[in-house]
Amino acid sequence: MLVLRRITQTVKIPELGEKIQAAQARSRMNVTEVCQRVGISRTYWYKIINDNIPDGLAEPTLRKIEEVLGVDLGVDFDNK
């Protein structure tokens, strides 16, 4: 059986978790609501904001967080 895998760019940027957490606080949405809209678990959310994702944050996840929170975090995957 052939298994197709999607390769996604990832990024590790110092203090990205802090920026995301600050954007969430400004949005006035609670963590549960943000996680539901982004499509991630609360556990994964806390890993993101604590910069505890060994392989980096996938671009689609970051873009969805930006969309839900209504922010541009200024992450350019072409110029890491």
PDB file of N, CA, C and O in Angstrom, chain B, residues numbered from 101:
ATOM      1  N   MET B 101       0.845  -1.174   0.000  1.00  0.00           N
ATOM      2  CA  MET B 101       0.000   0.000   0.000  1.00  0.00           C
ATOM      3  C   MET B 101       0.892   1.240   0.000  1.00  0.00           C
ATOM      4  O   MET B 101       1.839   1.331   0.782  1.00  0.00           O
ATOM      5  N   LEU B 102       0.592   2.172  -0.862  1.00  0.00           N
ATOM      6  CA  LEU B 102       1.340   3.409  -0.971  1.00  0.00           C
ATOM      7  C   LEU B 102       0.766   4.435   0.002  1.00  0.00           C
ATOM      8  O   LEU B 102      -0.437   4.698  -0.002  1.00  0.00           O
ATOM      9  N   VAL B 103       1.624   5.008   0.831  1.00  0.00           N
ATOM     10  CA  VAL B 103       1.192   6.025   1.777  1.00  0.00           C
ATOM     11  C   VAL B 103       1.791   7.352   1.344  1.00  0.00           C
ATOM     12  O   VAL B 103       3.008   7.481   1.208  1.00  0.00           O
ATOM     13  N   LEU B 104       0.922   8.342   1.128  1.00  0.00           N
ATOM     14  CA  LEU B 104       1.387   9.659   0.746  1.00  0.00           C
ATOM     15  C   LEU B 104       1.488  10.519   1.998  1.00  0.00           C
ATOM     16  O   LEU B 104       0.571  10.566   2.818  1.00  0.00           O
ATOM     17  N   ARG B 105       2.610  11.189   2.124  1.00  0.00           N
ATOM     18  CA  ARG B 105       2.812  12.063   3.270  1.00  0.00           C
ATOM     19  C   ARG B 105       2.924  13.488   2.781  1.00  0.00           C
ATOM     20  O   ARG B 105       3.518  13.768   1.740  1.00  0.00           O
ATOM     21  N   ARG B 106       2.349  14.366   3.544  1.00  0.00           N
ATOM     22  CA  ARG B 106       2.427  15.775   3.223  1.00  0.00           C
ATOM     23  C   ARG B 106       3.599  16.354   3.999  1.00  0.00           C
ATOM     24  O   ARG B 106       3.673  16.220   5.221  1.00  0.00           O
ATOM     25  N   ILE B 107       4.498  16.987   3.296  1.00  0.00           N
ATOM     26  CA  ILE B 107       5.644  17.620   3.933  1.00  0.00           C
ATOM     27  C   ILE B 107       5.273  19.075   4.170  1.00  0.00           C
ATOM     28  O   ILE B 107       4.845  19.777   3.254  1.00  0.00           O
ATOM     29  N   THR B 108       5.439  19.510   5.389  1.00  0.00           N
ATOM     30  CA  THR B 108       5.059  20.854   5.776  1.00  0.00           C
ATOM     31  C   THR B 108       6.283  21.571   6.321  1.00  0.00           C
ATOM     32  O   THR B 108       7.061  21.000   7.084  1.00  0.00           O
ATOM     33  N   GLN B 109       6.444  22.819   5.925  1.00  0.00           N
ATOM     34  CA  GLN B 109       7.542  23.594   6.483  1.00  0.00           C
ATOM     35  C   GLN B 109       7.260  23.863   7.950  1.00  0.00           C
ATOM     36  O   GLN B 109       6.111  24.046   8.352  1.00  0.00           O
ATOM     37  N   THR B 110       8.313  23.883   8.736  1.00  0.00           N
ATOM     38  CA  THR B 110       8.189  24.202  10.153  1.00  0.00           C
ATOM     39  C   THR B 110       9.093  25.377  10.462  1.00  0.00           C
ATOM     40  O   THR B 110      10.000  25.710   9.699  1.00  0.00           O
ATOM     41  N   VAL B 111       8.826  25.989  11.590  1.00  0.00           N
ATOM     42  CA  VAL B 111       9.620  27.142  11.974  1.00  0.00           C
ATOM     43  C   VAL B 111       9.869  27.120  13.474  1.00  0.00           C
ATOM     44  O   VAL B 111       9.004  26.729  14.258  1.00  0.00           O
ATOM     45  N   LYS B 112      11.057  27.544  13.853  1.00  0.00           N
ATOM     46  CA  LYS B 112      11.396  27.732  15.265  1.00  0.00           C
ATOM     47  C   LYS B 112      11.877  29.172  15.394  1.00  0.00           C
ATOM     48  O   LYS B 112      12.948  29.524  14.900  1.00  0.00           O
ATOM     49  N   ILE B 113      11.092  29.987  16.050  1.00  0.00           N
ATOM     50  CA  ILE B 113      11.432  31.387  16.226  1.00  0.00           C
ATOM     51  C   ILE B 113      11.372  31.699  17.715  1.00  0.00           C
ATOM     52  O   ILE B 113      10.344  31.479  18.356  1.00  0.00           O
ATOM     53  N   PRO B 114      12.470  32.210  18.268  1.00  0.00           N
ATOM     54  CA  PRO B 114      12.470  32.543  19.693  1.00  0.00           C
ATOM     55  C   PRO B 114      11.341  33.521  20.020  1.00  0.00           C
ATOM     56  O   PRO B 114      11.089  34.472  19.280  1.00  0.00           O
ATOM     57  N   GLU B 115      10.687  33.273  21.115  1.00  0.00           N
ATOM     58  CA  GLU B 115       9.622  34.132  21.637  1.00  0.00           C
ATOM     59  C   GLU B 115       8.344  34.118  20.811  1.00  0.00           C
ATOM     60  O   GLU B 115       7.456  34.937  21.050  1.00  0.00           O
ATOM     61  N   LEU B 116       8.226  33.214  19.848  1.00  0.00           N
ATOM     62  CA  LEU B 116       6.990  33.120  19.073  1.00  0.00           C
ATOM     63  C   LEU B 116       5.824  32.756  19.992  1.00  0.00           C
ATOM     64  O   LEU B 116       4.723  33.287  19.847  1.00  0.00           O
ATOM     65  N   GLY B 117       6.068  31.857  20.927  1.00  0.00           N
ATOM     66  CA  GLY B 117       5.018  31.454  21.868  1.00  0.00           C
ATOM     67  C   GLY B 117       4.483  32.632  22.660  1.00  0.00           C
ATOM     68  O   GLY B 117       3.277  32.741  22.883  1.00  0.00           O
ATOM     69  N   GLU B 118       5.379  33.515  23.085  1.00  0.00           N
ATOM     70  CA  GLU B 118       4.959  34.708  23.834  1.00  0.00           C
ATOM     71  C   GLU B 118       4.096  35.614  22.963  1.00  0.00           C
ATOM     72  O   GLU B 118       3.097  36.159  23.430  1.00  0.00           O
ATOM     73  N   LYS B 119       4.476  35.773  21.715  1.00  0.00           N
ATOM     74  CA  LYS B 119       3.706  36.615  20.792  1.00  0.00           C
ATOM     75  C   LYS B 119       2.312  36.041  20.572  1.00  0.00           C
ATOM     76  O   LYS B 119       1.326  36.777  20.534  1.00  0.00           O
ATOM     77  N   ILE B 120       2.240  34.723  20.428  1.00  0.00           N
ATOM     78  CA  ILE B 120       0.952  34.064  20.221  1.00  0.00           C
ATOM     79  C   ILE B 120       0.087  34.203  21.464  1.00  0.00           C
ATOM     80  O   ILE B 120      -1.105  34.491  21.365  1.00  0.00           O
ATOM     81  N   GLN B 121       0.678  34.001  22.622  1.00  0.00           N
ATOM     82  CA  GLN B 121      -0.073  34.118  23.876  1.00  0.00           C
ATOM     83  C   GLN B 121      -0.593  35.551  24.067  1.00  0.00           C
ATOM     84  O   GLN B 121      -1.729  35.741  24.502  1.00  0.00           O
ATOM     85  N   ALA B 122       0.218  36.543  23.749  1.00  0.00           N
ATOM     86  CA  ALA B 122      -0.203  37.937  23.865  1.00  0.00           C
ATOM     87  C   ALA B 122      -1.356  38.233  22.902  1.00  0.00           C
ATOM     88  O   ALA B 122      -2.301  38.935  23.260  1.00  0.00           O
ATOM     89  N   ALA B 123      -1.275  37.696  21.682  1.00  0.00           N
ATOM     90  CA  ALA B 123      -2.345  37.895  20.703  1.00  0.00           C
ATOM     91  C   ALA B 123      -3.634  37.247  21.180  1.00  0.00           C
ATOM     92  O   ALA B 123      -4.718  37.798  20.988  1.00  0.00           O
ATOM     93  N   GLN B 124      -3.521  36.089  21.797  1.00  0.00           N
ATOM     94  CA  GLN B 124      -4.709  35.407  22.343  1.00  0.00           C
ATOM     95  C   GLN B 124      -5.329  36.234  23.455  1.00  0.00           C
ATOM     96  O   GLN B 124      -6.552  36.351  23.524  1.00  0.00           O
ATOM     97  N   ALA B 125      -4.520  36.804  24.317  1.00  0.00           N
ATOM     98  CA  ALA B 125      -5.041  37.630  25.416  1.00  0.00           C
ATOM     99  C   ALA B 125      -5.755  38.869  24.857  1.00  0.00           C
ATOM    100  O   ALA B 125      -6.819  39.246  25.348  1.00  0.00           O
ATOM    101  N   ARG B 126      -5.180  39.491  23.848  1.00  0.00           N
ATOM    102  CA  ARG B 126      -5.797  40.678  23.233  1.00  0.00           C
ATOM    103  C   ARG B 126      -7.107  40.337  22.532  1.00  0.00           C
ATOM    104  O   ARG B 126      -8.004  41.174  22.433  1.00  0.00           O
ATOM    105  N   SER B 127      -7.210  39.107  22.047  1.00  0.00           N
ATOM    106  CA  SER B 127      -8.405  38.702  21.308  1.00  0.00           C
ATOM    107  C   SER B 127      -9.620  38.533  22.207  1.00  0.00           C
ATOM    108  O   SER B 127     -10.756  38.526  21.732  1.00  0.00           O
ATOM    109  N   ARG B 128      -9.380  38.400  23.487  1.00  0.00           N
ATOM    110  CA  ARG B 128     -10.436  38.172  24.486  1.00  0.00           C
ATOM    111  C   ARG B 128     -11.133  36.821  24.325  1.00  0.00           C
ATOM    112  O   ARG B 128     -12.186  36.587  24.917  1.00  0.00           O
ATOM    113  N   MET B 129     -10.543  35.937  23.525  1.00  0.00           N
ATOM    114  CA  MET B 129     -11.045  34.561  23.439  1.00  0.00           C
ATOM    115  C   MET B 129     -10.294  33.741  24.470  1.00  0.00           C
ATOM    116  O   MET B 129      -9.105  33.952  24.705  1.00  0.00           O
ATOM    117  N   ASN B 130     -11.003  32.806  25.080  1.00  0.00           N
ATOM    118  CA  ASN B 130     -10.291  31.943  26.013  1.00  0.00           C
ATOM    119  C   ASN B 130      -9.552  30.847  25.232  1.00  0.00           C
ATOM    120  O   ASN B 130      -9.784  30.648  24.040  1.00  0.00           O
ATOM    121  N   VAL B 131      -8.678  30.161  25.920  1.00  0.00           N
ATOM    122  CA  VAL B 131      -7.825  29.148  25.279  1.00  0.00           C
ATOM    123  C   VAL B 131      -8.661  28.061  24.623  1.00  0.00           C
ATOM    124  O   VAL B 131      -8.351  27.630  23.512  1.00  0.00           O
ATOM    125  N   THR B 132      -9.701  27.618  25.283  1.00  0.00           N
ATOM    126  CA  THR B 132     -10.539  26.557  24.727  1.00  0.00           C
ATOM    127  C   THR B 132     -11.156  26.986  23.402  1.00  0.00           C
ATOM    128  O   THR B 132     -11.173  26.213  22.444  1.00  0.00           O
ATOM    129  N   GLU B 133     -11.658  28.210  23.344  1.00  0.00           N
ATOM    130  CA  GLU B 133     -12.271  28.712  22.117  1.00  0.00           C
ATOM    131  C   GLU B 133     -11.251  28.816  20.989  1.00  0.00           C
ATOM    132  O   GLU B 133     -11.533  28.426  19.856  1.00  0.00           O
ATOM    133  N   VAL B 134     -10.078  29.336  21.294  1.00  0.00           N
ATOM    134  CA  VAL B 134      -9.024  29.448  20.280  1.00  0.00           C
ATOM    135  C   VAL B 134      -8.655  28.062  19.765  1.00  0.00           C
ATOM    136  O   VAL B 134      -8.553  27.851  18.556  1.00  0.00           O
ATOM    137  N   CYS B 135      -8.458  27.130  20.671  1.00  0.00           N
ATOM    138  CA  CYS B 135      -8.067  25.764  20.272  1.00  0.00           C
ATOM    139  C   CYS B 135      -9.129  25.125  19.385  1.00  0.00           C
ATOM    140  O   CYS B 135      -8.802  24.466  18.398  1.00  0.00           O
ATOM    141  N   GLN B 136     -10.388  25.314  19.729  1.00  0.00           N
ATOM    142  CA  GLN B 136     -11.464  24.748  18.910  1.00  0.00           C
ATOM    143  C   GLN B 136     -11.455  25.351  17.517  1.00  0.00           C
ATOM    144  O   GLN B 136     -11.612  24.636  16.528  1.00  0.00           O
ATOM    145  N   ARG B 137     -11.273  26.653  17.434  1.00  0.00           N
ATOM    146  CA  ARG B 137     -11.279  27.319  16.128  1.00  0.00           C
ATOM    147  C   ARG B 137     -10.059  26.965  15.290  1.00  0.00           C
ATOM    148  O   ARG B 137     -10.147  26.856  14.067  1.00  0.00           O
ATOM    149  N   VAL B 138      -8.920  26.787  15.953  1.00  0.00           N
ATOM    150  CA  VAL B 138      -7.693  26.433  15.240  1.00  0.00           C
ATOM    151  C   VAL B 138      -7.694  24.949  14.881  1.00  0.00           C
ATOM    152  O   VAL B 138      -7.124  24.552  13.864  1.00  0.00           O
ATOM    153  N   GLY B 139      -8.331  24.135  15.712  1.00  0.00           N
ATOM    154  CA  GLY B 139      -8.357  22.693  15.477  1.00  0.00           C
ATOM    155  C   GLY B 139      -7.205  21.965  16.126  1.00  0.00           C
ATOM    156  O   GLY B 139      -6.692  20.983  15.589  1.00  0.00           O
ATOM    157  N   ILE B 140      -6.794  22.458  17.305  1.00  0.00           N
ATOM    158  CA  ILE B 140      -5.708  21.823  18.050  1.00  0.00           C
ATOM    159  C   ILE B 140      -6.166  21.567  19.482  1.00  0.00           C
ATOM    160  O   ILE B 140      -7.153  22.140  19.943  1.00  0.00           O
ATOM    161  N   SER B 141      -5.444  20.709  20.168  1.00  0.00           N
ATOM    162  CA  SER B 141      -5.767  20.430  21.563  1.00  0.00           C
ATOM    163  C   SER B 141      -5.186  21.504  22.471  1.00  0.00           C
ATOM    164  O   SER B 141      -4.270  22.231  22.086  1.00  0.00           O
ATOM    165  N   ARG B 142      -5.724  21.595  23.671  1.00  0.00           N
ATOM    166  CA  ARG B 142      -5.174  22.530  24.664  1.00  0.00           C
ATOM    167  C   ARG B 142      -3.735  22.140  25.009  1.00  0.00           C
ATOM    168  O   ARG B 142      -2.891  23.009  25.230  1.00  0.00           O
ATOM    169  N   THR B 143      -3.462  20.857  25.055  1.00  0.00           N
ATOM    170  CA  THR B 143      -2.102  20.391  25.342  1.00  0.00           C
ATOM    171  C   THR B 143      -1.139  20.921  24.293  1.00  0.00           C
ATOM    172  O   THR B 143      -0.064  21.422  24.624  1.00  0.00           O
ATOM    173  N   TYR B 144      -1.524  20.812  23.026  1.00  0.00           N
ATOM    174  CA  TYR B 144      -0.659  21.304  21.953  1.00  0.00           C
ATOM    175  C   TYR B 144      -0.534  22.825  22.027  1.00  0.00           C
ATOM    176  O   TYR B 144       0.545  23.370  21.792  1.00  0.00           O
ATOM    177  N   TRP B 145      -1.623  23.508  22.349  1.00  0.00           N
ATOM    178  CA  TRP B 145      -1.582  24.969  22.507  1.00  0.00           C
ATOM    179  C   TRP B 145      -0.513  25.367  23.522  1.00  0.00           C
ATOM    180  O   TRP B 145       0.291  26.265  23.270  1.00  0.00           O
ATOM    181  N   TYR B 146      -0.511  24.690  24.670  1.00  0.00           N
ATOM    182  CA  TYR B 146       0.453  25.040  25.711  1.00  0.00           C
ATOM    183  C   TYR B 146       1.884  24.702  25.292  1.00  0.00           C
ATOM    184  O   TYR B 146       2.830  25.370  25.709  1.00  0.00           O
ATOM    185  N   LYS B 147       2.037  23.674  24.475  1.00  0.00           N
ATOM    186  CA  LYS B 147       3.372  23.389  23.929  1.00  0.00           C
ATOM    187  C   LYS B 147       3.805  24.525  23.008  1.00  0.00           C
ATOM    188  O   LYS B 147       4.971  24.922  23.024  1.00  0.00           O
ATOM    189  N   ILE B 148       2.887  25.049  22.211  1.00  0.00           N
ATOM    190  CA  ILE B 148       3.203  26.151  21.300  1.00  0.00           C
ATOM    191  C   ILE B 148       3.617  27.381  22.087  1.00  0.00           C
ATOM    192  O   ILE B 148       4.668  27.962  21.818  1.00  0.00           O
ATOM    193  N   ILE B 149       2.803  27.786  23.061  1.00  0.00           N
ATOM    194  CA  ILE B 149       3.109  29.029  23.762  1.00  0.00           C
ATOM    195  C   ILE B 149       4.311  28.909  24.688  1.00  0.00           C
ATOM    196  O   ILE B 149       4.890  29.917  25.092  1.00  0.00           O
ATOM    197  N   ASN B 150       4.687  27.677  25.024  1.00  0.00           N
ATOM    198  CA  ASN B 150       5.890  27.458  25.837  1.00  0.00           C
ATOM    199  C   ASN B 150       7.101  27.131  24.968  1.00  0.00           C
ATOM    200  O   ASN B 150       8.145  26.724  25.480  1.00  0.00           O
ATOM    201  N   ASP B 151       6.962  27.309  23.644  1.00  0.00           N
ATOM    202  CA  ASP B 151       8.041  27.010  22.695  1.00  0.00           C
ATOM    203  C   ASP B 151       8.613  25.621  22.938  1.00  0.00           C
ATOM    204  O   ASP B 151       9.828  25.430  22.981  1.00  0.00           O
ATOM    205  N   ASN B 152       7.714  24.656  23.095  1.00  0.00           N
ATOM    206  CA  ASN B 152       8.101  23.288  23.416  1.00  0.00           C
ATOM    207  C   ASN B 152       7.671  22.322  22.315  1.00  0.00           C
ATOM    208  O   ASN B 152       7.077  21.277  22.581  1.00  0.00           O
ATOM    209  N   ILE B 153       7.983  22.695  21.066  1.00  0.00           N
ATOM    210  CA  ILE B 153       7.686  21.823  19.932  1.00  0.00           C
ATOM    211  C   ILE B 153       9.021  21.503  19.268  1.00  0.00           C
ATOM    212  O   ILE B 153       9.534  22.300  18.483  1.00  0.00           O
ATOM    213  N   PRO B 154       9.579  20.347  19.581  1.00  0.00           N
ATOM    214  CA  PRO B 154      10.927  20.014  19.096  1.00  0.00           C
ATOM    215  C   PRO B 154      11.120  20.143  17.585  1.00  0.00           C
ATOM    216  O   PRO B 154      12.184  20.565  17.133  1.00  0.00           O
ATOM    217  N   ASP B 155      10.109  19.786  16.809  1.00  0.00           N
ATOM    218  CA  ASP B 155      10.245  19.834  15.351  1.00  0.00           C
ATOM    219  C   ASP B 155       9.810  21.169  14.765  1.00  0.00           C
ATOM    220  O   ASP B 155       9.835  21.342  13.546  1.00  0.00           O
ATOM    221  N   GLY B 156       9.418  22.101  15.597  1.00  0.00           N
ATOM    222  CA  GLY B 156       8.958  23.399  15.118  1.00  0.00           C
ATOM    223  C   GLY B 156       7.469  23.392  14.830  1.00  0.00           C
ATOM    224  O   GLY B 156       6.837  22.337  14.775  1.00  0.00           O
ATOM    225  N   LEU B 157       6.922  24.573  14.649  1.00  0.00           N
ATOM    226  CA  LEU B 157       5.501  24.754  14.396  1.00  0.00           C
ATOM    227  C   LEU B 157       5.247  24.716  12.889  1.00  0.00           C
ATOM    228  O   LEU B 157       5.890  25.436  12.125  1.00  0.00           O
ATOM    229  N   ALA B 158       4.312  23.878  12.473  1.00  0.00           N
ATOM    230  CA  ALA B 158       3.997  23.752  11.045  1.00  0.00           C
ATOM    231  C   ALA B 158       3.330  25.030  10.538  1.00  0.00           C
ATOM    232  O   ALA B 158       2.522  25.644  11.234  1.00  0.00           O
ATOM    233  N   GLU B 159       3.680  25.411   9.323  1.00  0.00           N
ATOM    234  CA  GLU B 159       3.143  26.630   8.726  1.00  0.00           C
ATOM    235  C   GLU B 159       1.616  26.672   8.709  1.00  0.00           C
ATOM    236  O   GLU B 159       1.049  27.699   9.081  1.00  0.00           O
ATOM    237  N   PRO B 160       0.918  25.607   8.295  1.00  0.00           N
ATOM    238  CA  PRO B 160      -0.543  25.689   8.282  1.00  0.00           C
ATOM    239  C   PRO B 160      -1.139  25.969   9.669  1.00  0.00           C
ATOM    240  O   PRO B 160      -2.135  26.683   9.785  1.00  0.00           O
ATOM    241  N   THR B 161      -0.538  25.416  10.697  1.00  0.00           N
ATOM    242  CA  THR B 161      -1.023  25.652  12.058  1.00  0.00           C
ATOM    243  C   THR B 161      -0.793  27.103  12.450  1.00  0.00           C
ATOM    244  O   THR B 161      -1.681  27.745  13.010  1.00  0.00           O
ATOM    245  N   LEU B 162       0.388  27.620  12.158  1.00  0.00           N
ATOM    246  CA  LEU B 162       0.681  29.014  12.467  1.00  0.00           C
ATOM    247  C   LEU B 162      -0.279  29.939  11.728  1.00  0.00           C
ATOM    248  O   LEU B 162      -0.807  30.882  12.318  1.00  0.00           O
ATOM    249  N   ARG B 163      -0.505  29.681  10.458  1.00  0.00           N
ATOM    250  CA  ARG B 163      -1.396  30.540   9.666  1.00  0.00           C
ATOM    251  C   ARG B 163      -2.832  30.486  10.196  1.00  0.00           C
ATOM    252  O   ARG B 163      -3.535  31.497  10.187  1.00  0.00           O
ATOM    253  N   LYS B 164      -3.264  29.325  10.652  1.00  0.00           N
ATOM    254  CA  LYS B 164      -4.613  29.206  11.219  1.00  0.00           C
ATOM    255  C   LYS B 164      -4.697  29.981  12.528  1.00  0.00           C
ATOM    256  O   LYS B 164      -5.710  30.628  12.794  1.00  0.00           O
ATOM    257  N   ILE B 165      -3.658  29.927  13.345  1.00  0.00           N
ATOM    258  CA  ILE B 165      -3.627  30.710  14.591  1.00  0.00           C
ATOM    259  C   ILE B 165      -3.723  32.196  14.254  1.00  0.00           C
ATOM    260  O   ILE B 165      -4.489  32.929  14.879  1.00  0.00           O
ATOM    261  N   GLU B 166      -2.947  32.635  13.271  1.00  0.00           N
ATOM    262  CA  GLU B 166      -3.002  34.041  12.862  1.00  0.00           C
ATOM    263  C   GLU B 166      -4.415  34.427  12.405  1.00  0.00           C
ATOM    264  O   GLU B 166      -4.922  35.491  12.760  1.00  0.00           O
ATOM    265  N   GLU B 167      -5.027  33.564  11.629  1.00  0.00           N
ATOM    266  CA  GLU B 167      -6.374  33.829  11.117  1.00  0.00           C
ATOM    267  C   GLU B 167      -7.381  33.950  12.260  1.00  0.00           C
ATOM    268  O   GLU B 167      -8.158  34.903  12.316  1.00  0.00           O
ATOM    269  N   VAL B 168      -7.357  32.984  13.163  1.00  0.00           N
ATOM    270  CA  VAL B 168      -8.308  32.968  14.280  1.00  0.00           C
ATOM    271  C   VAL B 168      -8.113  34.173  15.193  1.00  0.00           C
ATOM    272  O   VAL B 168      -9.084  34.769  15.658  1.00  0.00           O
ATOM    273  N   LEU B 169      -6.854  34.530  15.449  1.00  0.00           N
ATOM    274  CA  LEU B 169      -6.565  35.644  16.355  1.00  0.00           C
ATOM    275  C   LEU B 169      -6.560  36.992  15.644  1.00  0.00           C
ATOM    276  O   LEU B 169      -6.477  38.034  16.296  1.00  0.00           O
ATOM    277  N   GLY B 170      -6.647  36.984  14.320  1.00  0.00           N
ATOM    278  CA  GLY B 170      -6.675  38.223  13.565  1.00  0.00           C
ATOM    279  C   GLY B 170      -5.380  39.007  13.640  1.00  0.00           C
ATOM    280  O   GLY B 170      -5.388  40.232  13.757  1.00  0.00           O
ATOM    281  N   VAL B 171      -4.250  38.278  13.570  1.00  0.00           N
ATOM    282  CA  VAL B 171      -2.934  38.919  13.650  1.00  0.00           C
ATOM    283  C   VAL B 171      -2.014  38.405  12.554  1.00  0.00           C
ATOM    284  O   VAL B 171      -2.245  37.349  11.965  1.00  0.00           O
ATOM    285  N   ASP B 172      -0.974  39.174  12.299  1.00  0.00           N
ATOM    286  CA  ASP B 172       0.112  38.736  11.440  1.00  0.00           C
ATOM    287  C   ASP B 172       1.334  38.704  12.338  1.00  0.00           C
ATOM    288  O   ASP B 172       1.808  39.749  12.784  1.00  0.00           O
ATOM    289  N   LEU B 173       1.838  37.532  12.602  1.00  0.00           N
ATOM    290  CA  LEU B 173       2.972  37.385  13.509  1.00  0.00           C
ATOM    291  C   LEU B 173       4.304  37.639  12.826  1.00  0.00           C
ATOM    292  O   LEU B 173       5.355  37.530  13.457  1.00  0.00           O
ATOM    293  N   GLY B 174       4.273  37.974  11.550  1.00  0.00           N
ATOM    294  CA  GLY B 174       5.478  38.348  10.830  1.00  0.00           C
ATOM    295  C   GLY B 174       6.438  37.211  10.551  1.00  0.00           C
ATOM    296  O   GLY B 174       7.637  37.433  10.377  1.00  0.00           O
ATOM    297  N   VAL B 175       5.921  35.995  10.507  1.00  0.00           N
ATOM    298  CA  VAL B 175       6.782  34.842  10.245  1.00  0.00           C
ATOM    299  C   VAL B 175       6.854  34.601   8.746  1.00  0.00           C
ATOM    300  O   VAL B 175       5.828  34.423   8.089  1.00  0.00           O
ATOM    301  N   ASP B 176       8.063  34.597   8.210  1.00  0.00           N
ATOM    302  CA  ASP B 176       8.306  34.362   6.792  1.00  0.00           C
ATOM    303  C   ASP B 176       9.059  33.031   6.673  1.00  0.00           C
ATOM    304  O   ASP B 176      10.222  32.940   7.065  1.00  0.00           O
ATOM    305  N   PHE B 177       8.415  32.031   6.149  1.00  0.00           N
ATOM    306  CA  PHE B 177       9.030  30.711   6.056  1.00  0.00           C
ATOM    307  C   PHE B 177      10.132  30.664   4.995  1.00  0.00           C
ATOM    308  O   PHE B 177      10.959  29.752   5.002  1.00  0.00           O
ATOM    309  N   ASP B 178      10.147  31.623   4.101  1.00  0.00           N
ATOM    310  CA  ASP B 178      11.196  31.642   3.086  1.00  0.00           C
ATOM    311  C   ASP B 178      12.487  32.201   3.631  1.00  0.00           C
ATOM    312  O   ASP B 178      13.563  31.850   3.147  1.00  0.00           O
ATOM    313  N   ASN B 179      12.406  33.061   4.625  1.00  0.00           N
ATOM    314  CA  ASN B 179      13.598  33.703   5.203  1.00  0.00           C
ATOM    315  C   ASN B 179      13.668  33.448   6.710  1.00  0.00           C
ATOM    316  O   ASN B 179      13.613  34.385   7.505  1.00  0.00           O
ATOM    317  N   LYS B 180      13.787  32.204   7.087  1.00  0.00           N
ATOM    318  CA  LYS B 180      13.821  31.835   8.503  1.00  0.00           C
ATOM    319  C   LYS B 180      14.994  32.522   9.135  1.00  0.00           C
ATOM    320  O   LYS B 180      15.231  32.363  10.332  1.00  0.00           O
TER     321      LYS B 180
END
